[in-house]
Amino acid sequence: MIGAGAIWPSALFYATAYFAVLLGLLLADVQLSPKRQDFEVTRQCDSKLSLGANNAIRLHVYNRSDQAVAVALRDEFPVSFQTDLWQLTGVVAPRSELVLTYHLKPFRRGDYQFRDINLRYRGRLGLTVRQERYPASATVKVYPNLLEIHRYELLARRGQLAEIGLRNTRILGRGTEFERLRDYQQDDDYRRINWKATARRGRPVSIEYETERSQNILLMLDAGRLMASPIGPLAKIDYAVNTSLMLAYVAARMGDNIGLLAFADRISLYLPPRRGKRQFLAMTDALYRLPAYLTEPDYNLAFRYFASHNRKRSLVVLFTDLVDAETSKLLVSHVAGVSPHHLPVCVTIADPGITALAEASPTDSRSVYQRAVAEGLLAERKRALEVLRRRGAIALDLSAEHLTASVINRYLELKARSRL
């Protein structure tokens, strides 16, 4: 239009008027629209996030203006976290608050930093878009999976533990404290029949005893090189840490003493078995900082330390990994040394990648070699676990997805049978 002014002089006047009107509308949009101070933007989240779980993060936008505003928010969360929403949108009513929720999934324990929150919104006339940055720096700690513990507590109260593959933790066993009378069942020991109650009721009646409490549960975590290998997004040690914390929580609810020993080529941490909430919280803080070391585990050091600090009979749950025959022999010799006085449970986490290679149909010479190596590793692992069982240990080789439920169910089973 301005170029046409050379031919049509009045065109320059219309062009000037057009841009003047447009500039006026833009200025009016800026003037009529809410300002930065008309919004209050905050973040709400737990200071302790759960490893490998979807943690809810809530962004609050309060609109102090007298008009509804369409907003888009983007939070500056730690870059290593996985999210389900990069940008959140909504409309916040006049003098009202809008709450938008997204989820973050961290894959490593430790300390992390949130930064600011960015708010973008259109002007009242829809001609301008403004973006503001609101300070919201905050430090969060990524702990073992605390959300799973909260879920467990909720389901335990409702009697719905089967939903997560667990049995009810109120297990009745063969202790000495009377619990109740109930009808005789086919697999009951005849020595549990109460003959007086049987005579009164005219049918067999058994006695239930409450499972003994204040027993020692010691969790031993191998934090060596092999436990640093990943299975999916998490390392093996992270699966072991999550399971250890859940087992500690269940054992604490059962009234048992819980302890923790973590090691690699040295003793990383030790918490002697104690009972109560304070011990569980101490264990939570210790596990959140536990790394995996790129060194070989020293089983000799770990079991000597355990033997010198634990005289009372204990259930020893060892989370480790087995690859070669030499490592297996070392572990077997030390497990055999503690099995007469203690009850050892050796837990290994199966590698789905090796299993997949062993089951794959070979298509070339390379895949034939890979399958042969994988089958050899699995066979060696199976032999090592069988030797552990023959030497008095309970050996469990579990997938990562079934690790927690299987370990806790085995603990409850052992407790119900008075094996501890």
N, C-alpha and C positions, 0 to 999 in steps of 0.2 A: 504494500500500500504506500510505503514511503517512496519506493522507486517510481511509483505511478505519479508522484507529485511533479516530476519533470514534464509530464504530458498533461496531467490534470491537476492544476495548482491547489484546488480545494481538497484533494485527497490527503495532503499533508495535514490539513486542519482536522480531518476526520481521524487520521491515525493518531494524532496527538490526543484528541479527545478520547479515543478508544483506550489508549494506554493510561490516560489519567483516570478514567473510570475504573479500569482494572486495578490500578494501584490503589485507588480509594477503597475498592471492595476488599482487597487484600489487607489493607490497614484496618478496615472495619472488622474483618474477620479476626485479626489478631487482637483488636481492642475488645471485641465482644466475647471472645473465647476465654475459658478459665485460664488462670496463670499457674505457674509452678507452685506457688504457695497455696493454691486452692486444693491441692492433693496432698494426702499423707500416705506414703507407701512403706509398708513394713513386711518383714518375713517372719513366719512362725514355724519353727521346727525344733525337734529334740536336739539337745547338745550332744547326745550319744546316738549315733546312727548305727544300724545293724548291718553287718557284713553279709553281702550276697542276697539282701532282701530289698523289697520295694519300700523305701522310706517316704512317707508323705511330707511334702513341703507346701506350706500355704502362704500365698501372697495376699496381703490385705491392702485394698485401695479405698481410702475414704475421700469422698467428693464433697468439699465444702461449698461448692457453687450452687446456683439455683437452676442448673440445666443438666439433663442427662448427657453423658459423654461415653462414646465408644472408645475403649482403651485396648491396647496390646502391651503385654509385659514380657520382658525377657530377663531372667535372673542370671547372674554371673556365678555359677556354681563351680566346684573343682572340675577341671577338664577331664580327669580320669574317671569320673562318675558316668554311668549310663542313665539316660533320661527317657521318659515316654513322651514328653512334650518340650519342644524347644521354645515355643512362643505360646502364651496364654492370652485369650481374647475374651471380651465381655463388655457389657454396658452397665455402667454404674449410675444409679439414679441420683437425683439432686439430694444433697445433704444426707447421703447414705453410704454404706460400706459394701464393697464387693469382695468376696473371698474366692480366689482361684487356686486350685490344687493341682500339683504335678508330683511325680515320684522320681526318686533318685536311687540307683543301685550301685553301691561301692563294692569294689572287688579286692581291696587291700585294707588291712587294719592300719591305724595310725592317726595323726593329726592333719586336718585339712582346713582350708580357708575359703569361706564365701566372700564375695566382693559386693559390688553395688547392684541395684535393681534399675533397669531401664524401662521407662514409661513412654509410650507413644500414643498420641490422640489427635483426632481431627478437630479443626476449628468449628465454630458454631455454624458458619456458612458453608463448610465443607471445602473451602478453597485452600486451606493451609494444613500442614501436618507438623506438629511440634513433638520434639523428643526431649525428655528430661531424664536426668540421672540422679537417683536418690541414694545417698550413702547407706550401706547396710552390711558393712564388714562384720564377719563373725567367724569364730573358730569352732569347729566341730571335731569330735573324736569318733572314729569308726571302731566300734567294739564288735566282738563276736555277736552272733544273731540273737539280740535281746527280744526282738519282735516274736520269734518263735517261742520264747519262754512265756511271754505275755499270752500268746495264743494257747499254749499248753495250760496255763493257769485257768484261763476262761473255760476251756473244754473240760478240765478236771472238775470244776465246780458244777458243770452241767452234766457230768457223767458221759461225755461224748468223746473220750480219748481215742476211740476206734477210728475217728475221722482222720487222725494223723498216724494211724498204724500202731498206737500204743495201747497197752492194757491199763486198766485202772490201777493207780499206784497203791491203793489200800489193799495190799495182798495179805491174805491170811496164810500162815505157814505152820511150822512145827515147833514154834517157840514154847516157852513155859508159862506165859501169861494167858489165862483163860479169856476167850473172846466171846464165844456164843455156842449154842447147840443148833444143829441142823440135821435134816434127814440124811441118812447114810447113802453114799453114792458107791457105785460099783467098784471104782478104783481106789477107795479109801483103805488105809491100813486098818486091819481089824483091831489093833491095839488102841485106836482112837474111838472105838465104840463106847458110849456111856451106857452101862447095863441098867442102871437105875432108871434113867430117862427112857430107855428102851422098854422096860417093864411097865412104866406108867402109861406110855403112849401106845403100846402094843405094836410098834414097828421100830426097826433099827434106827438109832440116833447117834450121830458122831459129834465129837467135840472139836471146835476150831480154836486154835491158839493164835494169839497175835504174834506176828513176826518180830523177832528180837531187834532192838534198836541199839544205837551207839556203837555200831560196828565200823571198822575202818575201811574206807574206800580210798585208795591212792591211785591217782591218774598219772601215768608216766608218758610224756610226749617226746618222741624222737623229733628233734628240730634240725636234723642233719640234711645232707645234700639231697637225698632221694625224696624227702618230704617237700622240697621246693618245687618239684615237677608239677605242672598244671594238669588239671582235669577240667576241661571247659574253662570258664572264666576264673576259677579259684584254684589255688595251689592245694596240694594234698594236706599240708599242715593246717590250712584254713578250715577244711572239712573236719579235721581232727579237733581243732579248737572249738568249733561250733558244737560238735557232739560232746566234747568234754564238759563244756559249760552247761549244756542241757542235762547231762548225767549228774553233774554236781548239784544242780537245782533239784532234780528228782530225789537224789540221795539225801539232800538236806531236809526235804519235806518228809522223808521217811524217818528222820531222826538220826541218821548216820553221820559219822565224822568223815569229812572229805579233805583230802590233801592233794598236792600237786608237785610233781618233779619234772622239769623240762631239761633236756640235755642234748648236746651234740658231741664235740670233742672235749667239752667241759660242762659242768653243771650250770645251766642258765638261771634257774630259779628253783626254790624249794619252799613249799608251804606245808608244815607238818599238819597231819589230820586233826581237824577241829570241827565242831558242829556250830550251826547257827547262821544267821543272816550275815553277820559281820565277816565270817570266813568266806561265804559265797561272794560278797562284794570285793573282798581282797583278791580272790581268784579271778574275778572279772577284770579288775584293773591289771593284774599280772598278765593275763592272756592277751589283752588288747595290745600290749607292747611286745609280745613274743615274736621274734623274726625266725626265719629259716636260715641256717648257716650253711655255707658252701663247703662243709667239711664232713668227714665220715663220722657216724655216731660211735661213741666209745661205750659199748655195753658193759664192759668190765667196770669202768668208773661209775656208771649209773647204778648198777646193781650192788656194787660195794657200798656206795653212798646210801642206797635204800636200806640195805641190811644193817648198817651201823646206826641208822636213825629210826628204824621201825621194828620194835620187838613184838608188838601185839599182832596177832593174826589179822591179815588184811586181804581184801580183794584188790589185786593189782591189775589195773587195766592199762596195757601198753599199746600205744598207737605208733606203728612203725611201718617200714616197707622192706620187702625182701626181693633181692634180684639174683645175686650170685650165691654159689654153694658155700663159700668161705664165710660170708656174712651170716648165712643161715646157721652154720655150725656154731659160731660164736653166740648167737642168740639162744640156740637150743641149750647150750651148756649152762648159760646163766639162768634160764627159765627153770631148768631141771634143779638148779641149786636152791631156788626159793619155793618150789612146789610142795615139798613136804610140810612146810610150816605155813605158807601163804597159798592163796588161790590165784594163780596167774591167768589172765585173759589177754591173749595177743590178738590185736585187731590190725589187719592190713586192708588197704583200700585198693580194690581191683582197678587196673588201668583199662578202660574200654577200648583204647587204641590198639593195645596188644591183642585183646580178645578179638577185635574186628579183623586184624591181620591174620590171626590163626584160623578164622572161620571163612575168610575170603577165598573165592575160587581163583587160582592163579591163571594169568593170561599170558605171561612171558617169563623169562628166566629170572628177572628181578623180583617179580611177585612170588615166584616159587621159593627163592632164597628168603624173602621177608617172611613168608608163611612158615618156613622151616625154623627160622630163628624164633618167631613168636611162639610156635608150639613148644620149642625147647624151653623157653623162659617159663611158660605156663606149667609145663611138666615139672620143672625144677622147683617152682613155687609150691606146687601141690605136694611134692615130696617133703619139702621143708615144713609145711603145715601139718602133714601127717606125723612127722617126727615130733613136732611140738605136742601134738595130742597124746602120743605114746609116752612122752616124758612128763605128763601130768598137767599140761596147760590146756586151756580152752582156746582153740584157734578159730578165728573168724576172718574170712576173706570176703569183704562186702563191697558192693557198688556204692559210689558216693551218694546216690539218691536215697538208698535204704540204710545208710550208715547209722544215723541217729536212732531211728526207730528200732533197728535190730539190736544195737548195743544196749539200749535201755530195757528192752524186753528181756534180754538175756540176764541183765542185772536183777530185774524183778523176779525172774524165774529162779535164779540162784538163791535169792533172799527167801523166796517162798519155800524152797526146799531145804532151808537152813544149811546151805553149803558154805556160807561165810563163817 
